[in-house]
Amino acid sequence: MLTYTPPNEQDLPQPTEKPWLLLLLCLVWLIPGLIGREPLKPDETIVADIVRHLLDGGSPSLPMMAGEPWVERAPLFYWLAGAAAWLGQWFGLALHNGARLATGALMALALWGTGMTARELIGRRHGRSAVLILIGCAGLLMPGHTLNSDVAVLAGWCWGLYALAIAPRRPLPAGPLLGAAMAVCGLAGSLAEPALQLALALSLTALPAWRIRRYGLTLLIALAVALPLIAAWPLALKATAPAAFAAWYDWYALGFFGGFSLVRALHPFGYYLQLLPWFAWPAWFLAGATLWMQRDRLMQPRFQLPIAASALAFACLMLSDSGRAGYALLLLPPLALIGAVGLDVLRRGASAFVNWFGVMIFGLGAVFVWLAWSAMHLGTPAKLAGRIHSLAPSFEPHWSTAALLASVMLTAAWLWAVSRRRPVGRQAVTNWAAGITLCWGLANAVAAGWVDARTSYRDFAAAIAPQLPATGCVASENLQPSQRAALHYYLGLTTARREVQALPGCAWLLRQAGSEPLSPPSGWIEIWSGSRPGDRNERYYLYRRDNHI
């Protein structure tokens, strides 16, 4: 008797991918942008200054930024970045470049965890599909290469998903792994992220695959591992700095819901709805297509876990009071897992759309970066060269044969990748991941120095340093945390915030204003004014108190 196989599962092509190519693609995506550039605002200048304080002998339980406690996030990422920076110094890396190696390691762990989850839920060959979808997400590019705590939370979230995926088959090993993942989220973010993982784990008990007796033991082991670890830092903070602990408890302990003093919810409506279409592309498109094509199979465990995870994460984003892109990273792994399920049977029209859209977008992007290289080094096209110079007047291009060869090799590899024949769905995500890797690699090889000249605070710090007093109090007004952190990181300058308290003893005042000229306050004399090269939105004024008044 013949058996019937649904048409969309007949004659699936034999696997042709080579694991080493996936590993190479991930490395080429990961490495550019980690070293060889200055810290960006806002997160990187803050984290770099916190790491410097740690390496100078500061308390691990009390992160300090520009001389003030910084407890918006738990400190696990700062510890890891500090360890990476310390190791990097042995190889001659600047502190911020060495610290970013922690970002690369955590991002690699997140990719590994996502691939392992897909392999467990869906089967062999699908782990690489989920990884390709994940690194193709536009929103992962900057967090995955900068100093920020979100990447540590993402790594914990991904391995928490893996622990829940293996729990029906291996409930005992899943318990410690889930507990460790929850601890990472709690020690790198806030109490909200491990609470979200616990809510996900509890919600799975309503599903047949997880409704087994030993799954309860998984949860008990996870809580036994996670709770002491998560509680360790707040208890240490309370013992060493009660005021900082009170600030964390009142305002930051619940992450995207604020703190216990005032639980905040319902951010200005529409932020995440506007963010996610580009931030989570193409994961959300592939996930939506998969759910529609296989809507009659959504009760399978391979769908249930990622659907539950994405639904809970999306609900938290929509209900929270925080419009912060880093929180949306939690959506990317479950969407990638859903998209990986239907990749081999994706309809030709949908896969062709993703494929050719990616080839067109990233091909044009690569052409533009090569034109920018020509404008920087050859002066043609002249109009683009003039625009590049006007946006970053302090930039001086330096010829690098190694960067040029790397750019040529990246471009050739991309052309080879998009010309290969593969199953249509895999071709689409492979070409997309290769395209975003190409543009990111080219941008770092060609324009990293230009971005530094336009965005870094190093030139600004060097310009203002000779004007500052060798000793004495310097007050600041209207400076953002990232700007105060940059001054402290580059110059060791700790400014006293005038917004917080009156500072009659300070003889110097540093103010920030917009593009409009700013007059000196009564009783002050302007000593210096300036801005970052090419920045028309931020201008700084340094005043000295007029002693004749």
Order of alpha helices (4+ residues) and beta strands (2+ residues): alpha-alpha-beta-beta-alpha-alpha-alpha-alpha-alpha-alpha-alpha-alpha-alpha-alpha-alpha-alpha-alpha-alpha-alpha-alpha-alpha-beta-alpha-beta-beta-beta-beta
